[in-house]
Amino acid sequence: MAREVIESRGQGTIVVAYKRYETELFTEQLQRIRRADRTVAQRIDKILNRILKNPEIYDGLLKGPRAGQCKKRAVDEKYRIVYKYCELCLKLNKEKCADCDLPDDAVIFREVFRRDEGYD
C-alpha cells in the first residue's frame, strides 16, 4: 500500500510525496532528453511526479540482475523509466537491502531512455 500523507494547511490540501533520489546515469540521461526535446522532458517530469506520489503505479517488475526494480512506460510508450522504491524492497525481502542507507520512503530513479535503445 502506497503511503500518501495528506495535511490540511489553511487554504487547501498538500500531498507529501516520497523522497526523490537519482543515480548519476539517470541524471545524465534526463539531461540529454531535456536538451534534445523539452516537450518530452516535461511529459517525463509529470510521470516522475506521479511516481513520487504513488510508486506502486509501475507497469511491471524487472527480472534477473535487475530484480526488484520497476519499469514505467512514458511519452506514448516510447520511453522507459526504471526505478526502485524502498517499501517494495522491504515487502519483497522482508528487510532493508544490505547496502542501503536510504529512508523507507525513498524512490531511486535509475534510468530513463527510449525503449528502442534498450537497457544499459
DSSP file (Angstrom, degrees, kcal/mol; ACC not computed):
  #  RESIDUE AA STRUCTURE BP1 BP2  ACC     N-H-->O    O-->H-N    N-H-->O    O-->H-N    TCO  KAPPA ALPHA  PHI   PSI    X-CA   Y-CA   Z-CA
    1    1 A M              0   0    0      0, 0.0     2,-0.1     0, 0.0    86,-0.0   0.000 360.0 360.0 360.0 128.8    0.0    0.0    0.0
    2    2 A A        -     0   0    0      1,-0.1     2,-0.7    52,-0.0    52,-0.1  -0.446 360.0-126.1 -72.6 143.1    1.4    3.4   -1.0
    3    3 A R        +     0   0    0     -2,-0.1     2,-0.5     2,-0.0    -1,-0.1  -0.819  31.2 175.2 -92.8 119.6    1.9    5.9    1.7
    4    4 A E        -     0   0    0     -2,-0.7     2,-0.6    50,-0.1    13,-0.1  -0.951  12.8-161.3-126.2 109.6    0.2    9.2    0.9
    5    5 A V  E     -A   16   0A   0     11,-0.9    11,-2.6    -2,-0.5     2,-0.5  -0.806   6.6-167.5 -95.1 124.0    0.3   11.7    3.7
    6    6 A I  E     -A   15   0A   0     -2,-0.6     2,-0.4     9,-0.2     9,-0.2  -0.949   4.8-175.5-115.7 128.0   -2.3   14.5    3.4
    7    7 A E  E     -A   14   0A   0      7,-2.0     7,-2.3    -2,-0.5     2,-0.6  -0.948  19.1-138.1-120.9 141.9   -2.0   17.6    5.5
    8    8 A S  E     +A   13   0A   0     -2,-0.4     2,-0.4     5,-0.2     5,-0.2  -0.881  23.0 176.4-100.1 125.0   -4.5   20.4    5.6
    9    9 A R  E >   -A   12   0A   0      3,-2.1     2,-1.3    -2,-0.6     3,-1.1  -0.784  53.5 -80.2-132.3  89.5   -3.0   23.9    5.7
   10   10 A G  T 3  S+     0   0    0     -2,-0.4     3,-0.0     1,-0.3    -2,-0.0  -0.360 120.6  29.0  64.6 -91.7   -5.4   26.7    5.7
   11   11 A Q  T 3  S-     0   0    0     -2,-1.3     2,-0.3    -3,-0.0    -1,-0.3   0.665 124.0 -19.5 -84.2 -17.9   -6.4   27.1    2.0
   12   12 A G  E <  S-A    9   0A   0     -3,-1.1    -3,-2.1    -5,-0.0     2,-0.4  -0.885  72.2 -69.2-165.5-165.9   -6.0   23.6    0.7
   13   13 A T  E     -A    8   0A   0     -2,-0.3     2,-0.5    -5,-0.2    -5,-0.2  -0.881  32.8-157.1-111.2 138.9   -4.6   20.2    0.9
   14   14 A I  E     -A    7   0A   0     -7,-2.3    -7,-2.0    -2,-0.4     2,-0.6  -0.959   7.1-148.2-117.0 129.3   -0.9   19.3    0.4
   15   15 A V  E     -A    6   0A   0     -2,-0.5     2,-0.6    -9,-0.2    -9,-0.2  -0.868  12.3-145.6 -97.0 122.0    0.2   15.8   -0.6
   16   16 A V  E     -A    5   0A   0    -11,-2.6   -11,-0.9    -2,-0.6     2,-0.1  -0.785  22.3-154.9 -89.6 119.9    3.6   14.9    0.8
   17   17 A A        -     0   0    0     -2,-0.6    36,-0.2     1,-0.2    35,-0.1  -0.291  22.3 -85.7 -90.7 173.2    5.4   12.8   -1.7
   18   18 A Y        -     0   0    0     34,-2.6     2,-0.3     1,-0.1    88,-0.2  -0.272  54.9 -91.8 -67.7 163.3    8.2   10.2   -1.4
   19   19 A K  E     -b  106   0B   0     86,-2.6    88,-2.7    84,-0.1     2,-0.4  -0.646  41.0-132.6 -83.4 136.9   11.8   11.4   -1.3
   20   20 A R  E     +b  107   0B   0     -2,-0.3     2,-0.3    86,-0.2    88,-0.2  -0.763  28.0 171.3 -98.0 131.6   13.5   11.5   -4.7
   21   21 A Y  E     -b  108   0B   0     86,-2.3    88,-3.0    -2,-0.4     2,-0.4  -0.969  11.1-162.4-132.4 150.1   16.9   10.1   -5.4
   22   22 A E  E     -b  109   0B   0     -2,-0.3    88,-0.2    86,-0.2     2,-0.2  -0.979  15.9-130.2-134.2 144.9   18.7    9.7   -8.7
   23   23 A T     >  -     0   0    0     86,-2.2     4,-2.2    -2,-0.4     5,-0.2  -0.513  33.5-112.0 -80.6 162.2   21.6    7.7  -10.0
   24   24 A E  H  > S+     0   0    0      1,-0.2     4,-2.6     2,-0.2     5,-0.2   0.903 119.5  54.9 -60.4 -40.3   24.3    9.5  -12.0
   25   25 A L  H  > S+     0   0    0      1,-0.2     4,-2.7     2,-0.2    -1,-0.2   0.931 107.8  48.2 -59.2 -47.2   23.2    7.6  -15.1
   26   26 A F  H  > S+     0   0    0     84,-0.4     4,-2.9    83,-0.3     5,-0.2   0.933 111.3  50.5 -58.9 -47.3   19.6    8.7  -14.7
   27   27 A T  H  X S+     0   0    0     -4,-2.2     4,-2.1     1,-0.2    -1,-0.2   0.913 112.6  46.5 -58.7 -45.1   20.6   12.3  -14.2
   28   28 A E  H  X S+     0   0    0     -4,-2.6     4,-2.2     2,-0.2    -1,-0.2   0.926 113.3  48.5 -63.7 -45.4   22.8   12.2  -17.3
   29   29 A Q  H  X S+     0   0    0     -4,-2.7     4,-2.1     1,-0.2    -2,-0.2   0.914 112.2  48.5 -62.9 -43.2   20.1   10.6  -19.4
   30   30 A L  H  X S+     0   0    0     -4,-2.9     4,-2.5     1,-0.2    -1,-0.2   0.881 109.8  52.3 -66.7 -37.5   17.4   13.0  -18.3
   31   31 A Q  H  X S+     0   0    0     -4,-2.1     4,-2.3    -5,-0.2    -1,-0.2   0.906 108.4  51.4 -63.3 -40.7   19.7   16.0  -19.0
   32   32 A R  H  X S+     0   0    0     -4,-2.2     4,-1.9     1,-0.2    -2,-0.2   0.912 110.9  47.9 -61.1 -42.3   20.2   14.6  -22.6
   33   33 A I  H  X S+     0   0    0     -4,-2.1     4,-2.9     2,-0.2     8,-0.3   0.917 109.6  53.1 -65.0 -42.9   16.5   14.3  -23.1
   34   34 A R  H  < S+     0   0    0     -4,-2.5    -2,-0.2     1,-0.2    -1,-0.2   0.899 110.9  46.6 -59.3 -41.9   16.0   17.9  -21.8
   35   35 A R  H  < S+     0   0    0     -4,-2.3    -1,-0.2     1,-0.2    -2,-0.2   0.863 117.3  43.6 -68.4 -34.9   18.5   19.3  -24.3
   36   36 A A  H  < S+     0   0    0     -4,-1.9     2,-0.3     1,-0.2    -2,-0.2   0.875 131.5   3.2 -80.3 -38.5   17.0   17.3  -27.2
   37   37 A D     X  -     0   0    0     -4,-2.9     4,-2.1    -5,-0.2    -1,-0.2  -0.786  51.2-169.7-157.6 103.6   13.3   17.8  -26.6
   38   38 A R  H  > S+     0   0    0     -2,-0.3     4,-2.5     1,-0.2     5,-0.2   0.860  90.9  56.5 -63.5 -37.1   11.7   20.0  -23.9
   39   39 A T  H  > S+     0   0    0      2,-0.2     4,-1.9     1,-0.2    -1,-0.2   0.932 108.9  45.8 -62.6 -45.9    8.2   18.7  -24.5
   40   40 A V  H  > S+     0   0    0      1,-0.2     4,-2.4     2,-0.2    -1,-0.2   0.918 111.8  52.8 -61.6 -43.6    9.3   15.1  -24.0
   41   41 A A  H  X S+     0   0    0     -4,-2.1     4,-2.5    -8,-0.3    -2,-0.2   0.889 107.8  51.1 -60.6 -40.5   11.2   16.1  -20.8
   42   42 A Q  H  X S+     0   0    0     -4,-2.5     4,-1.8     2,-0.2    -1,-0.2   0.895 110.2  49.0 -64.2 -40.1    8.1   17.9  -19.4
   43   43 A R  H  X S+     0   0    0     -4,-1.9     4,-1.6     2,-0.2    -2,-0.2   0.883 111.2  49.7 -67.9 -37.6    6.0   14.8  -20.0
   44   44 A I  H  X S+     0   0    0     -4,-2.4     4,-2.6     1,-0.2    -2,-0.2   0.909 107.3  55.3 -65.5 -41.5    8.6   12.6  -18.3
   45   45 A D  H  X S+     0   0    0     -4,-2.5     4,-2.3     1,-0.2    -2,-0.2   0.881 104.8  53.5 -58.3 -39.2    8.6   15.1  -15.4
   46   46 A K  H  X S+     0   0    0     -4,-1.8     4,-1.9     2,-0.2    -1,-0.2   0.910 110.0  47.1 -62.6 -41.7    4.9   14.6  -15.0
   47   47 A I  H  X S+     0   0    0     -4,-1.6     4,-2.5     2,-0.2    -2,-0.2   0.912 109.7  53.7 -66.3 -41.8    5.3   10.8  -14.8
   48   48 A L  H  X S+     0   0    0     -4,-2.6     4,-2.2     1,-0.2    -2,-0.2   0.908 109.1  49.1 -59.0 -41.9    8.2   11.2  -12.3
   49   49 A N  H  X S+     0   0    0     -4,-2.3     4,-1.4     2,-0.2    -1,-0.2   0.880 109.7  51.3 -65.7 -38.0    5.9   13.3  -10.1
   50   50 A R  H  X S+     0   0    0     -4,-1.9     4,-1.9     2,-0.2    -2,-0.2   0.905 109.6  50.5 -63.7 -40.5    3.1   10.7  -10.3
   51   51 A I  H  < S+     0   0    0     -4,-2.5    -2,-0.2     1,-0.2    -1,-0.2   0.909 107.4  53.8 -63.5 -41.4    5.6    8.0   -9.3
   52   52 A L  H  < S+     0   0    0     -4,-2.2   -34,-2.6     1,-0.2    -1,-0.2   0.805 109.9  47.6 -64.4 -29.1    6.7   10.1   -6.3
   53   53 A K  H  < S+     0   0    0     -4,-1.4    -1,-0.2     1,-0.3    -2,-0.2   0.835 137.4   3.5 -78.0 -33.4    3.1   10.4   -5.2
   54   54 A N    ><  -     0   0    0     -4,-1.9     3,-1.3    -5,-0.1    -1,-0.3  -0.668  60.7-173.6-154.8  92.0    2.5    6.6   -5.6
   55   55 A P  G >  S+     0   0    0      0, 0.0     3,-0.7     0, 0.0    -4,-0.1   0.586  77.2  79.7 -67.3  -8.1    5.4    4.4   -6.6
   56   56 A E  G 3   +     0   0    0      1,-0.2    -5,-0.1    -5,-0.1   -54,-0.0   0.387  66.3  90.0 -79.2   6.3    3.1    1.4   -7.0
   57   57 A I  G <   +     0   0    0     -3,-1.3    -1,-0.2    -6,-0.1    -6,-0.1   0.271  58.8 136.0 -85.4  13.9    1.9    2.6  -10.4
   58   58 A Y    <   -     0   0    0     -3,-0.7    14,-0.2     1,-0.1     3,-0.1  -0.155  56.8-137.6 -61.4 157.2    4.7    0.7  -12.2
   59   59 A D  S    S-     0   0    0     12,-2.8     2,-0.3     1,-0.3    13,-0.2   0.610  75.6 -26.0 -90.6 -15.5    3.9   -1.3  -15.3
   60   60 A G  E     -C   71   0B   0     11,-1.0    11,-2.5     2,-0.0     2,-0.4  -0.935  61.2-101.8 176.2 163.5    6.0   -4.3  -14.3
   61   61 A L  E     -C   70   0B   0     -2,-0.3     9,-0.2     9,-0.2     2,-0.1  -0.831  36.3-125.3-101.5 142.4    8.9   -5.6  -12.3
   62   62 A L        -     0   0    0      7,-3.0     6,-0.9    -2,-0.4     2,-0.2  -0.447  24.4-149.0 -82.6 160.1   12.2   -6.4  -13.9
   63   63 A K    >   +     0   0    0      4,-0.2     3,-1.4    -2,-0.1    -1,-0.1  -0.644  53.3  24.9-121.7 177.3   13.8   -9.8  -13.6
   64   64 A G  G >  S-     0   0    0      1,-0.3     3,-1.9    -2,-0.2    -2,-0.0  -0.426 128.4  -4.3  70.1-137.6   17.3  -11.2  -13.5
   65   65 A P  G 3  S+     0   0    0      0, 0.0    -1,-0.3     0, 0.0    -3,-0.0   0.675 139.2  53.3 -65.5 -14.7   20.1   -8.9  -12.4
   66   66 A R  G X  S+     0   0    0     -3,-1.4     3,-2.0     3,-0.1    -4,-0.4   0.161  77.6 147.7-102.8  17.2   17.5   -6.0  -12.2
   67   67 A A  T <   +     0   0    0     -3,-1.9    -4,-0.2     1,-0.3     3,-0.1  -0.241  64.4  29.3 -55.7 138.1   15.1   -7.9   -9.9
   68   68 A G  T 3  S+     0   0    0     -6,-0.9    17,-0.4     1,-0.4     2,-0.3   0.327  94.6 114.7  91.7  -6.9   13.2   -5.6   -7.6
   69   69 A Q    <   -     0   0    0     -3,-2.0    -7,-3.0    -7,-0.2    -1,-0.4  -0.742  57.6-138.2 -96.9 147.7   13.4   -2.7  -10.0
   70   70 A C  E     -CD  61  83B   0     13,-3.9    13,-2.1    -2,-0.3     2,-0.4  -0.719   7.3-150.1-103.6 151.3   10.2   -1.3  -11.5
   71   71 A K  E     -CD  60  82B   0    -11,-2.5   -12,-2.8    -2,-0.3   -11,-1.0  -0.958  10.8-173.8-120.6 144.4    9.6   -0.2  -15.1
   72   72 A K  E     - D   0  81B   0      9,-2.1     9,-2.7    -2,-0.4     2,-0.2  -0.995  19.7-133.6-136.9 128.5    7.1    2.5  -16.1
   73   73 A R  E     - D   0  80B   0     -2,-0.4     2,-0.3     7,-0.2     7,-0.2  -0.534  30.1-179.9 -77.9 147.8    6.2    3.5  -19.7
   74   74 A A  E  >> + D   0  79B   0      5,-2.1     5,-2.4     1,-0.2     4,-0.6  -0.979  47.1  23.9-146.8 157.2    6.2    7.2  -20.6
   75   75 A V  T >45S-     0   0    0     -2,-0.3     3,-2.0     1,-0.2    -1,-0.2   0.967 135.9 -33.8  52.0  72.8    5.5    9.5  -23.5
   76   76 A D  T 345S-     0   0    0      1,-0.3    -1,-0.2     2,-0.1    -3,-0.0   0.823 111.0 -67.0  56.4  34.7    3.3    7.3  -25.6
   77   77 A E  T 345S+     0   0    0      2,-0.1    -1,-0.3     1,-0.1    -2,-0.2   0.625 114.0 113.3  63.5  16.4    5.2    4.2  -24.5
   78   78 A K  T <<5S+     0   0    0     -3,-2.0    37,-3.1    -4,-0.6    38,-0.4   0.702  70.6  52.2 -87.1 -21.0    8.3    5.4  -26.3
   79   79 A Y  E   < -DE  74 114B   0     -5,-2.4    -5,-2.1    35,-0.3     2,-0.4  -0.814  68.3-151.0-116.3 156.0   10.3    5.9  -23.2
   80   80 A R  E     -DE  73 113B   0     33,-3.0    33,-2.0    -2,-0.3     2,-0.5  -0.991   2.4-160.3-127.0 133.1   11.0    3.7  -20.2
   81   81 A I  E     -DE  72 112B   0     -9,-2.7    -9,-2.1    -2,-0.4     2,-0.5  -0.961   8.2-162.1-110.6 127.9   11.7    4.8  -16.6
   82   82 A V  E     +DE  71 111B   0     29,-2.9    28,-2.8    -2,-0.5    29,-1.7  -0.947  23.3 153.1-112.5 127.7   13.4    2.4  -14.3
   83   83 A Y  E     -DE  70 109B   0    -13,-2.1   -13,-3.9    -2,-0.5     2,-0.3  -0.933  30.0-148.2-148.0 169.3   13.2    2.9  -10.6
   84   84 A K  E     - E   0 108B   0     24,-2.1    24,-3.6    -2,-0.3     2,-0.4  -0.986   9.4-159.5-137.9 144.6   13.3    1.2   -7.3
   85   85 A Y  E >>  - E   0 107B   0    -17,-0.4     4,-1.4    -2,-0.3     3,-1.0  -0.997  20.8-132.5-133.8 140.8   11.5    2.2   -4.1
   86   86 A C  H 3> S+     0   0    0     20,-1.8     4,-2.5    -2,-0.4     5,-0.2   0.797 102.0  60.9 -61.6 -35.5   12.4    1.1   -0.6
   87   87 A E  H 3> S+     0   0    0     17,-0.5     4,-2.0    19,-0.3    -1,-0.3   0.879 104.8  50.7 -60.7 -36.5    9.0    0.0    0.6
   88   88 A L  H <> S+     0   0    0     -3,-1.0     4,-3.0     2,-0.2     5,-0.3   0.914 108.7  51.1 -67.3 -41.8    8.9   -2.6   -2.2
   89   89 A C  H  X S+     0   0    0     -4,-1.4     4,-3.1     1,-0.2     6,-0.5   0.923 110.9  48.8 -58.8 -44.2   12.3   -4.0   -1.2
   90   90 A L  H  X S+     0   0    0     -4,-2.5     4,-1.3     1,-0.2    -1,-0.2   0.883 113.2  47.6 -63.4 -38.1   11.1   -4.3    2.4
   91   91 A K  H  < S+     0   0    0     -4,-2.0    -2,-0.2    -5,-0.2    -1,-0.2   0.918 119.7  37.3 -69.3 -43.7    7.9   -6.0    1.2
   92   92 A L  H  < S+     0   0    0     -4,-3.0    -2,-0.2     1,-0.2    -3,-0.2   0.902 129.3  30.2 -76.2 -42.0    9.8   -8.5   -1.1
   93   93 A N  H  < S-     0   0    0     -4,-3.1    -3,-0.2    -5,-0.3    -2,-0.2   0.541  93.5-133.0 -97.9  -8.7   12.9   -9.1    1.0
   94   94 A K  S  < S+     0   0    0     -4,-1.3     2,-0.3    -5,-0.4    -4,-0.2   0.556  83.8  51.2  64.7   8.3   11.3   -8.7    4.5
   95   95 A E  S    S-     0   0    0     -6,-0.5    -2,-0.2     0, 0.0    -1,-0.1  -0.973  97.6 -80.3-160.8 167.0   14.3   -6.5    5.4
   96   96 A K        -     0   0    0     -2,-0.3    -9,-0.0     1,-0.1     8,-0.0  -0.398  57.7 -93.2 -70.2 149.0   16.3   -3.5    4.1
   97   97 A C    >   -     0   0    0      1,-0.1     3,-1.6    -2,-0.1    -1,-0.1  -0.360  34.8-120.8 -61.0 143.9   18.9   -4.1    1.4
   98   98 A A  T 3  S+     0   0    0      1,-0.3    -1,-0.1    -3,-0.1    -2,-0.1   0.844 110.6  40.1 -58.9 -37.6   22.3   -4.7    2.9
   99   99 A D  T 3  S+     0   0    0      2,-0.0     2,-0.5     0, 0.0    -1,-0.3   0.253  94.1 106.7 -97.8  13.1   23.9   -1.7    1.1
  100  100 A C    <   +     0   0    0     -3,-1.6    -4,-0.0     1,-0.1     0, 0.0  -0.805  29.0 164.4-101.7 128.5   21.0    0.7    1.5
  101  101 A D        +     0   0    0     -2,-0.5    -1,-0.1     2,-0.1    -3,-0.0   0.095  44.1 117.3-121.0  20.2   21.1    3.6    3.9
  102  102 A L  S    S-     0   0    0      1,-0.1     4,-0.1     2,-0.0    -2,-0.0  -0.495  72.1 -97.2 -85.7 156.8   18.1    5.4    2.4
  103  103 A P    >   -     0   0    0      0, 0.0     3,-1.4     0, 0.0   -17,-0.2  -0.288  35.1-108.3 -68.9 160.6   14.9    6.1    4.3
  104  104 A D  T 3  S+     0   0    0      1,-0.3   -17,-0.5   -18,-0.1   -14,-0.1   0.717 116.9  58.7 -63.2 -21.9   11.9    3.8    3.8
  105  105 A D  T 3  S+     0   0    0    -19,-0.1   -86,-2.6   -18,-0.1     2,-0.3   0.006  82.0 124.7 -98.3  29.7   10.0    6.5    1.8
  106  106 A A  E <   -b   19   0B   0     -3,-1.4   -20,-1.8   -88,-0.2     2,-0.4  -0.668  43.1-163.7 -91.7 142.6   12.8    6.8   -0.9
  107  107 A V  E     -bE  20  85B   0    -88,-2.7   -86,-2.3    -2,-0.3     2,-0.6  -0.998   9.5-158.5-120.4 125.5   12.3    6.4   -4.6
  108  108 A I  E     -bE  21  84B   0    -24,-3.6   -24,-2.1    -2,-0.4     2,-0.6  -0.911   4.5-152.7-109.5 112.0   15.5    5.8   -6.6
  109  109 A F  E     +bE  22  83B   0    -88,-3.0   -86,-2.2    -2,-0.6   -83,-0.3  -0.746  19.8 173.1 -84.0 122.7   15.3    6.7  -10.3
  110  110 A R  E     -     0   0B   0    -28,-2.8   -84,-0.4    -2,-0.6     2,-0.3   0.832  54.9  -1.2-102.2 -41.2   17.9    4.5  -12.0
  111  111 A E  E     - E   0  82B   0    -29,-1.7   -29,-2.9   -86,-0.1    -1,-0.3  -0.993  43.7-171.7-151.5 153.7   17.4    5.0  -15.8
  112  112 A V  E     + E   0  81B   0     -2,-0.3     2,-0.3   -31,-0.2   -31,-0.2  -0.935  31.8 138.3-145.6 126.5   15.3    6.8  -18.4
  113  113 A F  E     - E   0  80B   0    -33,-2.0   -33,-3.0    -2,-0.3     2,-0.3  -0.980  56.3 -79.8-160.4 164.0   15.7    6.0  -22.1
  114  114 A R  E >>  - E   0  79B   0     -2,-0.3     3,-2.1   -35,-0.2     4,-0.8  -0.563  41.7-128.0 -69.8 136.3   13.9    5.4  -25.4
  115  115 A R  G >4 S+     0   0    0    -37,-3.1     3,-0.7     1,-0.3    -1,-0.1   0.828 108.1  59.5 -57.9 -33.2   12.6    1.9  -25.5
  116  116 A D  G 34 S+     0   0    0    -38,-0.4    -1,-0.3     1,-0.2   -37,-0.1   0.596  99.9  58.6 -74.9  -7.8   14.3    1.2  -28.8
  117  117 A E  G <4 S-     0   0    0     -3,-2.1    -1,-0.2     1,-0.1    -2,-0.2   0.695  98.1-152.2 -89.6 -21.2   17.7    2.0  -27.2
  118  118 A G    <<  -     0   0    0     -4,-0.8     2,-0.2    -3,-0.7    -1,-0.1  -0.094  29.8 -41.3  78.2-179.2   17.3   -0.8  -24.5
  119  119 A Y              0   0    0      1,-0.1    -8,-0.0    -4,-0.1    -4,-0.0  -0.580 360.0 360.0 -86.8 144.8   18.8   -1.1  -21.1
  120  120 A D              0   0    0     -2,-0.2    -1,-0.1     0, 0.0    -2,-0.0   0.431 360.0 360.0 -84.2 360.0   22.3   -0.1  -20.2
